[in-house]
Amino acid sequence: MIPVPSNTKVWLAAGVTDMRKGFGGLSMLVQQTLHEDPFCGHLFIFRGRRGDLCKIIWWDSQGACLFSKRLERGRFVWPRAEDGKITLRASQLSMLLEGIDWRIQKKTWRPLKAG
Protein backbone atom coordinates (compact mmCIF):
# COMPACT_ATOMS: atom_id res chain seq x y z
CA MET A 1 0.00 0.00 0.00
CA ILE A 2 1.12 3.53 -0.74
CA PRO A 3 1.95 5.43 2.48
CA VAL A 4 -0.66 8.19 2.16
CA PRO A 5 -0.16 11.03 4.67
CA SER A 6 -3.35 12.05 6.49
CA ASN A 7 -3.64 15.47 4.81
CA THR A 8 -3.23 14.08 1.27
CA LYS A 9 -6.17 14.12 -1.12
CA VAL A 10 -6.71 11.25 -3.53
CA TRP A 11 -8.08 12.29 -6.94
CA LEU A 12 -9.56 9.82 -9.39
CA ALA A 13 -9.51 11.00 -13.02
CA ALA A 14 -12.82 10.02 -14.62
CA GLY A 15 -12.77 8.47 -18.08
CA VAL A 16 -9.92 6.57 -19.70
CA THR A 17 -6.28 7.56 -20.13
CA ASP A 18 -3.54 6.55 -22.56
CA MET A 19 -1.44 4.26 -20.37
CA ARG A 20 1.69 4.83 -22.48
CA LYS A 21 2.14 8.11 -20.61
CA GLY A 22 4.70 8.42 -17.84
CA PHE A 23 4.92 10.94 -15.02
CA GLY A 24 5.46 13.86 -17.42
CA GLY A 25 2.45 13.10 -19.61
CA LEU A 26 0.17 12.30 -16.68
CA SER A 27 1.21 15.43 -14.80
CA MET A 28 0.29 17.47 -17.90
CA LEU A 29 -3.16 15.85 -17.77
CA VAL A 30 -3.44 16.84 -14.11
CA GLN A 31 -2.67 20.46 -14.99
CA GLN A 32 -4.69 20.80 -18.18
CA THR A 33 -7.65 18.46 -17.68
CA LEU A 34 -8.10 18.21 -13.91
CA HIS A 35 -6.91 21.80 -13.26
CA GLU A 36 -4.76 20.77 -10.30
CA ASP A 37 -1.08 21.12 -9.44
CA PRO A 38 0.72 17.76 -9.88
CA PHE A 39 3.42 18.88 -7.44
CA CYS A 40 1.03 19.61 -4.54
CA GLY A 41 1.53 16.24 -2.86
CA HIS A 42 -1.88 14.77 -3.71
CA LEU A 43 -2.33 11.40 -5.45
CA PHE A 44 -3.81 11.31 -8.95
CA ILE A 45 -5.16 8.00 -10.29
CA PHE A 46 -5.71 7.14 -13.97
CA ARG A 47 -7.19 4.04 -15.61
CA GLY A 48 -6.56 2.53 -19.03
CA ARG A 49 -9.17 1.66 -21.66
CA ARG A 50 -9.41 -2.06 -20.79
CA GLY A 51 -9.88 -1.26 -17.12
CA ASP A 52 -7.30 -3.70 -15.76
CA LEU A 53 -4.43 -1.19 -15.43
CA CYS A 54 -4.21 1.94 -13.32
CA LYS A 55 -1.41 4.41 -12.69
CA ILE A 56 -0.95 6.73 -9.73
CA ILE A 57 1.30 9.77 -9.75
CA TRP A 58 2.45 11.46 -6.56
CA TRP A 59 4.97 14.14 -5.72
CA ASP A 60 6.34 13.27 -2.26
CA SER A 61 8.28 16.56 -1.84
CA GLN A 62 11.53 14.80 -2.76
CA GLY A 63 10.66 13.61 -6.24
CA ALA A 64 8.11 12.18 -8.60
CA CYS A 65 6.55 8.77 -7.91
CA LEU A 66 4.73 6.70 -10.50
CA PHE A 67 2.91 3.58 -9.33
CA SER A 68 1.12 1.15 -11.59
CA LYS A 69 -1.03 -1.90 -10.94
CA ARG A 70 -2.48 -4.43 -13.35
CA LEU A 71 -5.20 -6.81 -12.17
CA GLU A 72 -4.83 -10.40 -13.31
CA ARG A 73 -8.60 -10.89 -13.19
CA GLY A 74 -11.39 -8.34 -13.11
CA ARG A 75 -11.44 -4.61 -13.70
CA PHE A 76 -10.96 -1.52 -11.58
CA VAL A 77 -14.30 0.05 -10.60
CA TRP A 78 -14.46 3.47 -12.25
CA PRO A 79 -17.09 6.20 -12.54
CA ARG A 80 -19.00 6.43 -15.83
CA ALA A 81 -18.27 10.13 -16.37
CA GLU A 82 -16.04 10.86 -19.37
CA ASP A 83 -14.29 13.83 -17.81
CA GLY A 84 -13.78 15.37 -14.41
CA LYS A 85 -12.40 14.14 -11.14
CA ILE A 86 -13.62 12.51 -7.97
CA THR A 87 -11.99 12.63 -4.56
CA LEU A 88 -11.50 9.39 -2.60
CA ARG A 89 -10.60 8.58 0.97
CA ALA A 90 -7.53 6.48 1.68
CA SER A 91 -9.78 3.52 2.58
CA GLN A 92 -11.56 3.81 -0.79
CA LEU A 93 -8.17 3.90 -2.54
CA SER A 94 -7.21 0.70 -0.75
CA MET A 95 -10.42 -1.00 -1.91
CA LEU A 96 -9.97 0.30 -5.46
CA LEU A 97 -6.46 -1.16 -5.68
CA GLU A 98 -7.79 -4.52 -4.45
CA GLY A 99 -10.44 -4.57 -7.18
CA ILE A 100 -13.30 -4.05 -4.69
CA ASP A 101 -16.25 -1.79 -5.48
CA TRP A 102 -15.32 1.30 -3.44
CA ARG A 103 -18.62 3.08 -4.20
CA ILE A 104 -20.61 0.96 -1.72
CA GLN A 105 -20.98 3.08 1.41
CA LYS A 106 -22.89 0.53 3.47
CA LYS A 107 -21.83 -1.13 6.70
CA THR A 108 -22.46 -4.84 6.65
CA TRP A 109 -23.50 -5.44 10.25
CA ARG A 110 -24.22 -3.57 13.47
CA PRO A 111 -24.91 -5.12 16.88
CA LEU A 112 -28.50 -4.83 18.09
CA LYS A 113 -27.66 -4.68 21.79
CA ALA A 114 -24.68 -4.70 24.10
CA GLY A 115 -23.91 -7.70 26.29
PESULJO-V951953 format. One record per run of one state. SS is the DSSP state (H for helix, E for strand, L for the rest). FROM is the first residue (numbers start at 1). LEN is the number of residues. If there is no record, write none. Layout:
BEGIN
ss=SS from=FROM len=LEN
ss=SS from=FROM len=LEN
END
This chain:
BEGIN
ss=L from=1 len=9
ss=E from=10 len=4
ss=L from=14 len=9
ss=H from=23 len=10
ss=L from=33 len=10
ss=E from=43 len=5
ss=L from=48 len=5
ss=E from=53 len=7
ss=L from=60 len=4
ss=E from=64 len=7
ss=L from=71 len=14
ss=E from=85 len=4
ss=L from=89 len=1
ss=H from=90 len=9
ss=L from=99 len=17
END
